[in-house]
Amino acid sequence: MTKKSKNSTLIQIVHPICCGLDVHKDKISACLITVDENGKEQHEIREFSSFTQDLQKMKAWLIVNSCPVVAMESTGVYWHPVYNTIEDAMQVVLVNARHIKNVPGRKTDICDSKWLAGLLRHGLVKGSFIPPEHVREWRELSRLRRTYTESQADFKRRVHKLFITANIKIDSVVSDLFGVTGLNLIDLLCKSEEVTLEKVQECTKGSLKNKAPELYLSLHGYFKDHHRFQLIGMMESIEMFQNQIEQINARLELLTRDHEDLLERLDEVPGIDKKSAQSIIGEVGVTLEEFEKMVAFVAWAGLCPGNNESAGKRKSGRNAVRNHPFKTILIGIAWAAIKTKGSYYKAKYYKLKSRRGAKKAIVAIAHKIAKAIYNIIKYGDRYKDLGEEYLSKPNKQRMLKNLAKKADALGMKLVSCEN
């Protein structure tokens, strides 16, 4: 007969006192679990508004009840004010919504808070990575800079489209429509209704002075006041975004001035420049204390294949982490890294591309860059490029060995002619 252990509980209680918060834009449902004198579980449910005064009341209520840990769902950006209010008083576990789905048919705010509190009590929830406050400021600024850069690029594409409809062919002559000469010609179109060869010559700079007659011809199309009105508005938007980007750059330079050494070491990695280095530390911080192992860091970034096995069969390995801001940054860095001449990443990419395709190859390069970033930040290492020929050396030895075998089979001897 099988002996029963003294403690046969399958799910242990990790947090006897805890709280679950169901956070929305205007209302927060809280379920506080405590233990009475007899050791029995007690539930207390309250609702608070999202005004700061009510958030402070909720914080005081949790402190009075000696609540050490709180779990809440990462609902949009609504969790930010709650986290900012209680982070200094207790541990906050921010939970991914897809990990805590409730039983179907029991979906109310109160039930959600009770469900979340119950999961937290038994240690069944995993918290998301939340960097310190100063790192969150870098993150918000770097993401805002990215948004402004994309918006600016969108307006530049609109200018290109406007010129096509008006048959203005500046970009057929100059390589960069928004270079010095291109901007001067656009300004000429915005201000002057009459375009002369002399005015065009004044706008040209450098080697483009020899192309003044061609540029003069490119400005003659169907450009009317209607197009001029649109062009002026678009150029004002582009200038506004440029000013905002410059202000953010200056602000980030000021906030990250104490970490210049780390930024320089990150800048040594192919594909990473000063701006992308600032974006990296804005996403992950400067210590990586939350990631004990490199595998955890790379998996968090969404650059590891997913596990999907059933009945001993491996199914799709598609990663569940798809839209991750840090993953987006690393993919952009990877595309720049494979264009660096003589780099290991370039050679590795083209080797993988021939077998796995471009998309999987670029994710693999981003995976390798993420591991390099981990070592640079976590252990203070410096990047050392293996070189483009690193992968070809083993192949050369293997090819020579195969040729020697074929020569022996034919009764010949392979002789090196390098000397």
N, C-alpha and C positions, 0 to 999 in steps of 0.2 A: 504494500500500500504506500502511495506517494505521500511524503511528509509535507505538510503545509508550512510555509515560512511564517514567521511572526508578522512580517510586514508584506502583505500580498497586494498592496495597492500598486496598480500599474502606472498611474499618473500621480506624481508627487506634487505637493504644494510647494511652490518656490517662493511666492510672495503672499504671506498670510494677509497683509494689508496692502491694498492697491486700488487703483481707480482706472476706469475706462471712460474715454471721452469720445462722443460722436459729434464732430465739429461741422458746423454749417456756416453760411455767411452771416446769418443774424441770430442763430441760436446754438447753444451747446448743451447737449444732454450728458450728464455725468452719473456714473454708477460707482459708488464707493463700497468696497468690500472690507469689512472689519471682522474681528473675532471678539465675542463677548467673554465674560468671566468663566463660563463653562466650556469655552473652546469652540462654540458653535459659530458658524458663518452667518454674518449679518449683512444685509444690503441696504444702502441708503441712496435714493435716486433724487437728483435735483436738476433743474434746468436753469441756465443762465443766458443772458443776452451777450452779444459779442462786443458790447461797449467796454472800454477799458475799466470803468468803475466796477462793473459786474465781474470782469476777469480777476480783478484784485480781490473781490469777495470770494470767488471760487478758490483762489490761492490761499486765502486765510482759512477757509473751511477745510481744505486739505491739510494745512499745517496743524490746525487744532486737532485733527484726527490722526496725526502722526503718519500721514501717508508718504512713504519713501519713493514710490515709483508710480508713474502715470503712463498709460498707453493711449495713443490716438491715431486715427487713420490719416494718412497724408492726402487730404482732400484739397486738390488745387493749391492755392496759396492761403487758404483760410486758416491753416494750422500755424502760420507764422506768428500772428499776434498772441496766440495762446502759448506757443513755445517761448516767445520773448518774455512773457509774464512770469512763467513758472520755472524756467531753466535754472535759475540761481538757487531754488529752494528744494528741488527734488529731481530725480532721474526721469527723463522723458524718453519713452520708447515710441519712435515714429514708425508706423507699420504700413507696409504696402497693402493697398486695398485688395489686390488679387490673392493675398495670402490669408484673408480672414473672412471669406464669404460666409454669410449666415445661412441657416437652414431655410430653404424656399418656403414662402407662405408666412414667415414670421418677421417681416421686414418693417420695423418701425424704429424711430430714433432711440426710444427707450430700450428696445430689444437689442439694438446694435451696441449700445453702451454696455449692457449687461453681458452680451456675448464677448465683447472685447475685454472686459474686466475679468471674465472667467478664463479666457485664454491666457491673459497675462498672469493670473494667479497661479496657473499650472506651468508657466514657462513655455507656452506653445507659440509665442510670437517672437519674431526676429526684428530687431530695430534697424532702421536705415542709417546710413552714414550722414551725420550732421556736423559740419566743420565748426570751429569756434566763430565767434561773432565777427572778428576782424577779417577772417578768411571769407566769411559770407559777404562782407562788403566788397572784397575783391571780386568775388564770383558775380555779384549783381552788376558791377561796373563792366567786367569783361563780357558778360552776356549782352548787356545793353550796347556795348561797342560793336559787337557782332551784329546785333539787330540794325543799328544805324548803318553799318557798312553794307549789309544786304539791301537796305532800303535805298541807299545812295546808288548802289549798282543797278537797282531796278529803275531808278529815274534816268540813269545814263542809258540804259537800254531803250527807254521811252524816247530819249533824244535821237538815238539812232533810227528808231522807227519813224519819228517825225520827219527827219531828213530824207528818208526813203520816199515817203509820201509826197514831199515837196521837191524831190529830185535834186537835193543838195548832195554833192559827191565829195565832201571834204575827206571822209574816211577812206576814199579810194586813192587818195594822194598821200595823206599822212598815215603813219603807222598807229598813232594814238590820237584819237579824236579829242581827248581831254588832256593832251600835252600842252606846252606853252603856246605853240603856234595854233593848235586847234582851239584852245580857249580864247585866244585873241580874235580868231575868225568868227567864233560863235558870238562874242561880244560885239563884233562889227555888225553881225546880222541883227542883233537885238536893238542896237542903237541907231543904225543908219539904214535908210530906205534905198539909198543910192550907193552901190558898191563899185569902186573904181580900182584900176590896177595899182595906182599909187597907194591907196589905203591898204590894199592887200599886201604890198611890199613892206609897209610899215609893221604889219602884223607878223610877218614871217621871221623866224629865228634860225640861226645856225645853217646847216646844209639845205634847209628848205627854202632859203632865199633864191636858190637857182630854180625852184619850182613855182615861183610866184605867178607866171603866166598860166600854168596848169591849174593852180589853186583859184585863180581869178575865174577861169572857165567853170570850175567845179561849183562855184557859188551862184551860178546862173541857172535857176530852175523855176519852179512854180511857187516860190516863197512869197506868201501874202501876209497881210496884217493878222489874219486868223492864225497862221503858223507862228508869227512873231509873238503874239499874245501867249500862246502855249509854251513857246521856248523860254520866254522870260520867267514864267512861273516855275518851269522845271529847273532852270539854272539857279533860281533862288532857293529851291528845295535842296539841290545838290550842295550849294554853298552852306546852307544851314546845317545839313548833316555833317559836312566836313568840319565846321566849327565845333559841333558837338563832339565829334570823334577826337579832335585835338584837345579839347578840354578833358575828356575822359583819360586820354593818354597822359596828360600832365598830372591828373589826379592819381592815377595808378603809379606813376613814377614816384610820387610823393609817399604813397602808402606802402610801397614795396622797397623803399630805399634801404631798409635794414637787411634785405635778402639779396643784395646784388651778386654775392658769390654764388648762391644757388641758381640765380637766373643766368649767370655766365656759364655755369656748368651744364645747364639744360640747353643753352644756346649752342653748345658744341655738338649736339646730336643733329645729324642731317635732317633737314626739314623743319627744324625748330628755330624760330627767330625770337626776338625780345618780346613781341606781342603774344605769340603763342605760348611762350614760357610763362608770361603773366597769367594767361588763361588757364594754364595747367595748374599752377599753384592756387589759383582762384577756385578751382574745382576740388582739389585734393588736399590743399594745405601744404605745410612745410615740414611735417614730421612723419605722417602716415602711421601714427601710433595705433590707430584703429585697425590697421591691417597687419596682423602678425606675420603672415606669409604672402609671398608673391602671388601664389595661386588665387588667394582670396581677393587681392587687388585687381588682378586681370579679369577674374570672373565678375566682380562688381562692375567693371567697365563694360561688360557685355561682349568680351572678345574671346570667350571660351565656348566651345560647342556645348549644347544642352544635353542632358541625360534623359532618354526616353526609351525604356526597355520594358517589354512585357512578354511573358512566357519564354524568356531566354532569347528573345529576338530584339536586336537593336533597330529602332525605328528612326524617324527624322531627328537629326542632331541640331536642329535650328535652335538658336539661343532665344530665351524668353525676353531678354533685355534688348530691345530694338531701338527705341528712341531715347538714347542716353546722351546728354550734352557732352560728357567727357569722351564718349566713343566717337561722336561727330568731330571733335577736335583732333583726336588721334588719327582718324581716317584722312582728314585734310592734311595733317602732318605727313602721313604715309605717302600720299600722292606727291608731295613736295620732295620727300626723301628719295623716292625712286628716280627722280630727275637729277640728283646730285651725281656728278661724274666721279667714277672711281670708288663709289661707296658699296659696302657690303649689301645694303638694302636693295640697291638697284639690281645687283646680280641675283640675289635671292628672289626678287619679285619675278624677273623674267624666267627663272628656272621653274617657279611654281605656276606661273601663268600658262606655260605650255601644257601642263598636266591638269590643272584645276580650274583654269579660267581667271579672268582679270579680277572679278569681284572677290572671290575667295582668296586670291593671292594678296590683294591689297589689305584684306582683314588680317591675314597672317603677318604682314609687315607691321601693321598697327599693333598686333599682339607683341611682336618683338620690341617695338619702340616702348610699349607700356612697361615691359620688364626692365628695359634700360632706365626708364624714368623712375621706377621703383628703387633700383639700386642707387641712383644718383641722389634721390631725396632721403631715402631711409638710412643709407650707410655712408653718404657723402662721397661716393665714387666719382671718378671722371670717366667720360665716354672715350673708348678706344675703338676706332673703326678697324674691322678685320680686313677691309680692302676688297676690291672687286674680284681679285684673283684667288681669294680664299677658297671658294667653292670649286674652282677649276683644278686646283692642285691634286686633290684626291682622284678626280676623274682622269687626270693625266697619268698618274701611277697605274690606275686600273687599266687604262687603254694600252699602256706599254706592256703590262703583264699579259693581256689578251693577245697582243701582237706577237709576243715572245712564244706563247703557246702555239699559235698558228704557224710561226716560223719553224718550231720544232717538229710539228706535224708534217711539214713539207720537207724536212731534212735540212733546214737552213738555220742560220744563227743570226739573231737580231743584234746589230752593232750600233751603239750611240755615236752620232756625228757632232755632238755639241761642242767638243773640243777641236 
